[in-house]
Amino acid sequence: MKYSKEQRKAMAPYLLVGIFLILLLLFSNIFNNKVNILTYDEFSNKLDDGEVIELTIIPRDSAKIYELVGKLDSYEENETFSTKAPLSESVINKILTLDKDFKIEAKSDPESGTFWVLIINVLPILLLVGVTFYFFSKQVGGGGNKSFDFGKSKAKLNQDSNKTTFNEVAGLDEEKEEVGELIDFLKNPKKFQKMGARIPKGVLLVGPPGTGKTLLAKAVAGEAAVPFYFISGSDFVELFVGIGASRVRDMFKEAKQNAPCLIFIDEIDAVGRQRGTGLGGGHDEREQTLNQLLTEMDGFGANEGIIIIAATNRPDVLDPALLRPGRFDRQIVVNFPDAKGREEILNVHAKNKTLANSVNLKNLAKRTVGFSGADLENLLNEAALLTVRRNKQAITMSEIDEATDRVLMGPAKKSRKYTENDKRLTAYHEAGHVVMGLKLSDANDVQKVTIIPRGYAGGYTIMGPKEERFTMTKNEIIERITGLLGGRVAEEVEFKEITTGAQDDLSKATKLARAMVTEYGMSDLGLLHLEQQDEGVFLGRDYNKSRNFSNEIAHEIDKEMRKIIDLCHDNALKIMKSNKKLLDLIANTLLEKETLTKEEIDYLVEHESLEGYEEK
């Protein structure tokens, strides 16, 4: 049976351990033997008295002696004697002519075989030294032959195998243009120098997780015709103080030798956090590493031709010295894509997928508001997995809808037992949200509603804005809160009772109402910004908020919040009572079908029945 190179490497430590244990066992047996040294006269007396029961004669020609080894009848199992006799025939004749019955064995001179002497005496020592050095190097240096490479940079030089290009980065046109300027400078620096332009030394990619920051850096590596080093911020931080700073120095030293070049540091917040923060003071190792990074980027030394690209989703915790001009001169925000960007991202990830003709990626992009690039890739992958599970030949909208629900809420709990009362409560609760979405002009559109439980939810309604906007008016927020209260109000109207199902709705409504009062200046308290996140983020981001108001104002805030919630509740109650027939229609249809899409809801409202409806 042949083993691969990786398999042989994996087995090597176990083989060495086995050899070490065998040698240890052999040496333990040797060391447990007891050898008594006798004079020749003592041996002669024992021989005459018949006490010798075993005898081995070994000639030592170089020393002109016989080495006599044996056992006496009074010895224990592991006990022997050893003595030396003159190298003469009289000694041998005495032993052979002695009228005693014992075991005699003669051996040749072992020194005549120099090679075997060397093997027997030197090989065990070499093996012990080799095994010890191997395990020491594994423990200290992290494996291989890197026992003493503590301060060596872990930055890896990108090879030509990276084929990621800007063509594979969709939905980030402006960001690609900004980063492409760096590549243009590296290829043709004279064009910029002619205009007296100084290219940024560092570019910080900022944005939520999954929006494509690392992918954009990989595309830079694929587009740039210069050396490209990449490393994670956590690779600088080690147990031993000073190792991180040493790795930074070594990384820049290597980069200078290959300038012009690019360095990409992923998750830079692992090493670039503000210095001197936290309850217990600073972190010496991390702060030393950051200090060295600051010095190398724009200290007394020159780093001409080295451009650093870093990525983080926590820019609020970075040290201010890291963001000043001369270091990270430019910040590029990589945010969630808009509808056009989502369509482009879906087209990129759908290239290797088999989609049915009924799948419209443009419509899917409109329904996935707030999805990042990673979410969209995961959505299509989940849809492909569902298609294989269902033994279909192509991905249809059915698999994409199910995949969307799985990404948002988790797998459906089809085995969960529902009582009829619980099912009816859930149907009316979700139908209440649908009614609010239909009757409020500024509320979110209902994309899908279901009473099939997923995750912690007994049912849920997927709602999205009618159009993507950066700001909201006061009326839009009021109607959004009203829509969130639709489920609770539907319970009140139909059952004259309330349940715990509105917990998440009430939490979101309360946050919006508080933000209106304390952050947006949309209450009778006036144009005041009363609350903001505390700057001490290392104490816990949600642990403490700075309160720039008195206890009396706090009481007024509570009153204003209650006023907003009560206003929205009364409005929702009025709408629900005047549309009770529509509420019953949607709830009863949900009880029958369990899931309704936006198209089905629109058809149901127009025709008061789903008979004749065919999904296009």
Summary of the structure (lengths in Angstrom):
residues: 616
radius of gyration: 40.4
end to end distance: 58.3
largest distance: 131.6
contacts: 1769
relative contact order: 0.06
helix: 52%
strand: 15%
